[in-house]
Amino acid sequence: MINKTFPASPGEQFVLLPESFFTQAIPEIDDVAELKVILCFFYLLHHKQGHHGFITHKELLSYCIPVIGKQGFDSGLRSAVGRGVILSVSKEVNGRRENVYFANKEAMDRVSHGITPKQVTEPLNIFALYEQNIGLITPLVAEELKEAVKVYPAQWIEEAFREAVNMNKRSWKYISRILERWASEGKDSGEYRQGIKKGSANKYIKGRYGHLVKR
């Protein structure tokens, strides 16, 4: 058993964490890798210079690898983002596009599971949703995702991903069927159905990708 003490040296700073992290998120986390990634993230955020309020993927990866290893980092980050403690957004940084991570206090307050809520002020990133909750995107799936964004409201897409994750049906085919059903039968009280252009859902189902989504 390793026994270490951490006496605070004069002038040493303490890293602040949101209270909701301890009261809401901690009881739900049972993966050590996820916990380590979250703690590394908050450490980097606390010491971030320039007050950008976010950590780049490269920064988080560089700090976490010596602590947890590449495999632990990948699985831990995926869980932290999926739970909603860390918010992932695709953003242009220094002239290049990359994933950046924010502290998602709103999600921690609600102990969000599976899907992160609407991503800050940026539009829905269906590719990020897919990668975080299903896996790598093939060229064919990428085309289908682009078509889906044109047809369905962003809120529908987010909720369809959430439903698929909760049912442990992590496939685009399953999500597509959810969206198609909502478009043809109405969703909840029907209030969102008005957001679908007449015939647009049928075009998606019966058109170029109709062979992938069956009624």
PEMO-V182577 format. One record per residue. N is the residue number from 1. RES is the residue in three letters. SS is DSSP state (H for helix, E for strand, - for the rest). OMEGA is omega in degrees with one decimal (NA if undefined). NEAR is the number of other C-alpha atoms within 12 Angstrom. Layout:
# PEMO-V182577
n=[N N]
res=[RES RES]
ss=[SS SS]
omega=[OMEGA OMEGA]
near=[NEAR NEAR]
This chain:
# PEMO-V182577
n=[1 2 3 4 5 6 7 8 9 10 11 12 13 14 15 16 17 18 19 20 21 22 23 24 25 26 27 28 29 30 31 32 33 34 35 36 37 38 39 40 41 42 43 44 45 46 47 48 49 50 51 52 53 54 55 56 57 58 59 60 61 62 63 64 65 66 67 68 69 70 71 72 73 74 75 76 77 78 79 80 81 82 83 84 85 86 87 88 89 90 91 92 93 94 95 96 97 98 99 100 101 102 103 104 105 106 107 108 109 110 111 112 113 114 115 116 117 118 119 120 121 122 123 124 125 126 127 128 129 130 131 132 133 134 135 136 137 138 139 140 141 142 143 144 145 146 147 148 149 150 151 152 153 154 155 156 157 158 159 160 161 162 163 164 165 166 167 168 169 170 171 172 173 174 175 176 177 178 179 180 181 182 183 184 185 186 187 188 189 190 191 192 193 194 195 196 197 198 199 200 201 202 203 204 205 206 207 208 209 210 211 212 213 214 215]
res=[MET ILE ASN LYS THR PHE PRO ALA SER PRO GLY GLU GLN PHE VAL LEU LEU PRO GLU SER PHE PHE THR GLN ALA ILE PRO GLU ILE ASP ASP VAL ALA GLU LEU LYS VAL ILE LEU CYS PHE PHE TYR LEU LEU HIS HIS LYS GLN GLY HIS HIS GLY PHE ILE THR HIS LYS GLU LEU LEU SER TYR CYS ILE PRO VAL ILE GLY LYS GLN GLY PHE ASP SER GLY LEU ARG SER ALA VAL GLY ARG GLY VAL ILE LEU SER VAL SER LYS GLU VAL ASN GLY ARG ARG GLU ASN VAL TYR PHE ALA ASN LYS GLU ALA MET ASP ARG VAL SER HIS GLY ILE THR PRO LYS GLN VAL THR GLU PRO LEU ASN ILE PHE ALA LEU TYR GLU GLN ASN ILE GLY LEU ILE THR PRO LEU VAL ALA GLU GLU LEU LYS GLU ALA VAL LYS VAL TYR PRO ALA GLN TRP ILE GLU GLU ALA PHE ARG GLU ALA VAL ASN MET ASN LYS ARG SER TRP LYS TYR ILE SER ARG ILE LEU GLU ARG TRP ALA SER GLU GLY LYS ASP SER GLY GLU TYR ARG GLN GLY ILE LYS LYS GLY SER ALA ASN LYS TYR ILE LYS GLY ARG TYR GLY HIS LEU VAL LYS ARG]
ss=[- - - - - - - - - - - - - - - - - - H H H H H H H H H H - - - H H H H H H H H H H H H H H H - - - - - - - - E E H H H H H H H H H H H H H H H H H H H H H H H H H H H - - E E E E E E E E - - E E E E E E E E - H H H H H H - - - - - - - - - - - - - - - H H H H H H H H - - - - - H H H H H H H H H H H H H - - H H H H H H H H H H H H H - - - - - H H H H H H H H H H H H H H - - - - - - - H H H - - - - H H H H H H H - - - H H H - - -]
omega=[-179.2 -179.6 -179.5 173.8 -177.7 179.0 -179.7 177.7 -180.0 178.1 -178.8 -179.7 174.0 -179.9 -178.7 176.3 178.2 179.2 -179.3 176.4 -178.6 -174.9 -175.2 -173.4 -176.0 -179.1 -177.2 -174.7 177.6 -179.6 -178.2 -179.5 178.4 -179.5 -179.7 179.3 179.9 180.0 176.4 180.0 -178.9 176.7 -179.4 -179.5 179.8 -176.7 -177.4 178.0 179.3 175.2 178.2 179.4 177.7 177.4 178.8 178.8 -179.7 179.3 -178.8 179.3 -177.1 -178.0 -173.5 -174.3 178.3 -176.6 -169.5 -177.7 -175.2 -178.0 178.2 178.6 -178.1 -178.0 -179.9 179.3 179.1 179.5 -178.5 178.0 179.1 179.0 178.9 178.0 176.1 -178.9 -178.4 179.0 173.8 -171.6 177.0 -178.3 179.6 175.0 179.3 -177.6 176.1 177.1 173.9 -172.4 178.7 170.5 -175.0 -176.6 179.7 -179.3 178.7 179.4 -177.9 -175.8 -176.9 179.9 168.0 -175.2 175.4 178.1 -178.6 -167.4 176.0 -178.6 -177.1 -179.9 178.7 175.7 -176.0 178.8 176.9 177.2 -178.2 -177.0 -177.9 -171.3 179.4 -179.8 -178.3 -178.0 175.1 179.7 180.0 179.0 179.6 178.4 178.9 179.2 178.8 179.2 -178.1 179.5 179.5 -172.0 -169.7 174.8 -178.3 -179.0 177.2 -176.5 179.1 -178.2 177.1 174.9 -179.1 -179.6 -180.0 179.2 180.0 179.3 -177.3 177.2 -171.4 176.6 179.1 179.0 179.4 179.8 178.7 179.7 176.4 -178.2 -179.8 179.0 178.9 -178.6 -176.3 -175.2 -174.7 -178.3 -178.7 -179.3 -179.3 -174.5 -178.2 -175.3 179.9 179.8 179.0 177.1 -177.0 178.2 -175.8 179.4 178.4 177.2 -179.8 -175.4 -173.4 -174.8 -172.4 -174.8 -176.8 -178.5 -178.1 -178.1 -179.1 173.5 NA]
near=[3 4 5 6 7 8 10 9 9 7 7 9 12 15 16 17 25 23 13 22 32 21 16 23 32 26 14 24 28 15 22 21 27 33 34 31 41 44 33 34 43 32 24 32 29 24 20 19 11 10 12 17 20 34 37 31 30 20 23 36 28 20 26 32 23 16 22 26 20 19 18 24 34 25 26 36 41 36 34 47 42 36 42 41 46 49 42 40 36 29 25 13 17 8 7 11 14 20 29 32 38 37 37 36 27 25 31 35 23 21 30 30 31 35 40 44 38 26 31 24 11 16 20 30 30 42 32 32 43 36 29 35 38 29 19 17 22 15 11 15 24 23 19 31 32 23 25 40 27 21 30 42 30 28 29 34 39 34 31 38 40 34 26 29 27 19 15 15 21 24 28 36 28 26 38 40 30 34 43 36 24 31 36 26 20 20 24 13 10 15 16 23 27 20 22 31 18 15 19 25 35 26 23 34 30 17 17 16 24 20 15 22 27 20 21]
